[in-house]
Amino acid sequence: MNSETTNERLPFNPIDAIEEWILDYNWDFERESDFELLAVIEGHWGPLHLHFQWQSELQAMFFACHGEVVIPQLAKSRICELLISVNNQLWLGHFDLVPETGGPAYRHTVPLRGQDGFSQDQTEDLVATAVAEWDRLIPAIQLVSSGGDSELNAVDLALMDTAGEA
């Protein structure tokens, strides 16, 4: 990679487009800085916290989504095994445990070098994927945390597509 390529910077700040998209939905958010935005939306299992961070040096958008799930200490190793199995099946993003909270988070980084912008469609796809994966994971976490079923059955539960509402 030559220095000319590495010094190119995008003429836009993707956080601006994300803020516009969030305003369209009238969601609560805080603009932490020019390069970071936090929002809270309602998920199927409770509030979801969205974290967007633009890394201009890397020309990449970091995104994380987490709920207010607390993992019992005794279940952490089983939950880690569950997350490894679920991650092996994910097409985009991954789950991990956040050291500060001990709870799970969905993370995905979008490289944007050479792109003309970050569209609202891209933002919507990013958030919709995270929310869908989060909503599928929570019942499996609850099952494993309670000592209920094997990780294999919990993974099957986490990857099962649902239709309708109960």
N, C-alpha and C positions, 0 to 999 in steps of 0.2 A: 504494500500500500504506500503510495507516495504522500509527501507532506501536504500537497495541494488537496488531495482527497480528504485527508484527515482533518484539515482545517475548515472545510466547507461546513457551514451552519445553515439550518433551515431558516427561511425568512419568516417563519410563523412560530407562534407558541401554541402547541396543541391544547394546553390547559384552557385557552380562551374559547376554543370550539367546544370543549367539554362543558365549560361553564354555561355557554349558550344552550346546549342540549339539556342540561340539568334545569335551567330556568324554564324551559318549555314544559317540563313535568312538574314544576313548582315544588321541587324537593328541597329539604333543608340542606344547606351546605356552608362550608367555610373555605375561603380562599386563604390558605396558610401563607402563601407567598406567590410570586409571579409564576413559580414552577410547581406548585403543589395545591391540590384541592381535596377536601374531605367532604363526603356527603353521607346522609343517612336515608335509606329507603326502607319500605316495609316488605319483608320477605314472607314466605308462607309460614316459616317457623319463628317469626319475630323480626326485630330490626336488623338490617344489614348495613355495615359500615363500609363505604367505598373509599378507596385511597388512590388518587391519581398523582403521579409524580413524573415530571418531564426532566430527563437527564440530557441536557444539551450537548455535553461532551461526548456522550455515547450516541446521541440522536435516537433515543429510545424512550418510549412511554412505559413506565412501570405502573402496574395496576394490582391492587389487592382488594379482596372482599372477605369480610369476616362477620360472624354473628356474635352473639353473647353467650357462647357455649363454654361451659367450664368442664374440663376433663378431670375426673377423679384421679388422684395420683396412682392408685392401684390399677387403673385401666390404661395408663399412658402407653405402656409397651404394646398392649393389644390394639390400641388406637393407631399407633405408629405402623403396626403390621397392616391394619386396615387401609391406612392412607397409601402405603406402598402398593398394595394390591389395586386400589382404586386408581392411583396415578398411572399404573401400567395400562389401564384401559382408556385413559383420557386422550383425546385428540389435541386439545388446546389447554394450556395452563397446567397447574399442578396444585395439590394441597400440601401444606406442611403445618407444623405446630409453631406458633409464634412464641419465642422465648419469654417475652415480657408478660404475656397473658396465659400462656399454656394452652390456649385454645387453637382450633384449626383456622386456617386462612386459605383462600383460593388466590393464587398469584399467576400473573401472566405479564410478560414484557413484550412490547410491540416495537420492533426496529423500524425506524422511519427514514433512514438515510436514503436520499434519492427520491423521496416522495414530495408531492406538491402540497400536501396538507394531511390533516387527520379529520376525516369527515364525521358527521353526526351518525351516519350509518355504521361506521366502524365503532364508534362509541357505543351505540345501541347493541351491536353484535357482541362486543366485549362484555358489557354488563349483563345482557340476556344469558350469555353462556355461563358466566359466573353464578348468577342467581339460579339457573337451572341445575347446575352441578351441585351447588350448595344445598338446594332443596332436596336433591336426591341423596346427599350424603348424611344429612341430619338423622333420619330414622336409623341408619346403620350405626352411627355413632352412639345413639341412645341404646340400641340393642347390645352393642359390644360393651359400653360403659356399665350397663346393668348386669353384665356377666351372662347375658341371655343365650347367645348363639355363637357359633363358630365364626371366625373372620370370613371364611369362604361363603357362608350363607349371608353374612352381613354385606359382603361385596356384591353378591347377587342382588340383594335388596337395594343397595346404593346405585346399581347400574340399571335397575328395572325402570322402564318408561311407564309412567302412569297416565291414565286417561280420566278426565272428569275430576269431580271433587266428591269427597265423602260427606 
